[in-house]
């Protein structure tokens, strides 16, 4: 707590991705990662943090997202304009390949960024709603462990939902 | 991409409509068990209220029933309506209470129906149970149970008011229990009892069992079966008083009729706090000679509009910023203009219903609480484990 008042210059953190790429981020961006915020609050944060579960490709996107959200929220614009700006940004930000989307979702969960986690989950939900069972299995890498008879029975319980 | 953990799959699925979830039970056994789990049903319900694409309006007409999606107001298919000659009373967490001679619970999203067991009206000999009865339906969060409340007004052979028998049905136990009598005369409209806010059912009653006495908003706590008064706003002399209450966006709203049939809708922003009553809108009807009912149904997803049911004749989007009715949705069976009125009663009753997987099965209480305890313990363990994993594997603190 004391450190923030003592320092006049902006505090920066170095985040290292799984593949060894180092990203320099300001504290206002780093605190959007709930796990890092907790470390800072608990006075356990060191300026150099390795994130072993996130690749540089995904970490770059995560930082872009956090930066935009941090800037918009502290920009002094009115709440409604900021809201609309974030909505537009979020929509564009979600316009990525679905494998990237799955990894972003997983990273947002791991780094505990609530707004990004909800955004990716909602985007994935709307993406898969019209897909067939086989397409969904493929996308989520899920093995069908039903026997033919079992699957038929589960399908029959709510047969109308397949029309 | 490797397999996503169960918790992430559950979060993704929790933003989907019930129809797709019932389909995706076929993906695999783990997916089926996620969708069927009690925790998931609650998570889904929590999210369903946040998106208007997951809410629908059920329209109960004189000879037609149908369902509209809240975001587009287009018709959606809910299969055949479960019962003929039933009227829709109120809905809570995706379950709907319907009544004809017997009450029924219905989940339109899963298309499941449950008939409630018969319970007699317990009145002493020589008295007659007056046909006036009221039903309400709500969720008891303390006991994680759904309850139906029935009040039957009992009068003697001369029609003199005696008492109002009150019984509560618990979905969990599948039993009716008699509770303390309702000490007021029942309001005339059958539907007015089911206003569910803050775990209680609300209605406007005359304070004494004779007409012309002052009114008040009464709440029936679904968990404790206790009645209490909800504070009203301070009103100036020219006000007639509150004519009805409704629930919208989790808050209690009140309809205040004014001169020339203008109506005001007020919102109690903080439940139980008198000072939090705020005027939301003032509605000027195009035909002031006729008294028209007005019922607020829902906020738009952005929160700047309110959907109003204008006397069961048409649906109106009211723009809160511009302070006027902005759009009248034409729906088959509904009048397309506010001016095209006829002498018939309201053609429709619109009930807002969220899409949920809430089950209508009764189950023994001990089973449930033990299971819940187990799940909570697991959850705690999981959270602790997640943090440990993160700190050990994910982080390496280096100087």
Interface residues (C-beta under 8 A of the other chain):
Chain A: X35 X39 X44 X46 X47 X48 X49 X50 X51 X52 X53 X99 X102 X103 X105 X106 X109 X110 X117 X121 X122 X124 X125 X126 X128 X129 X133 X136 X137 X140 X141 X142 X143 X144 X145 X146 X151 X154 X155 X157 X158 X160 X161 X162
Chain B: X1 X2 X3 X4 X7 X8 X9 X11 X12 X13 X14 X15 X16 X17 X19 X20 X22 X23 X24 X25 X26 X27 X28 X29 X30 X31 X32 X79 X110 X111 X390 X393 X394 X395 X396 X397 X398 X399
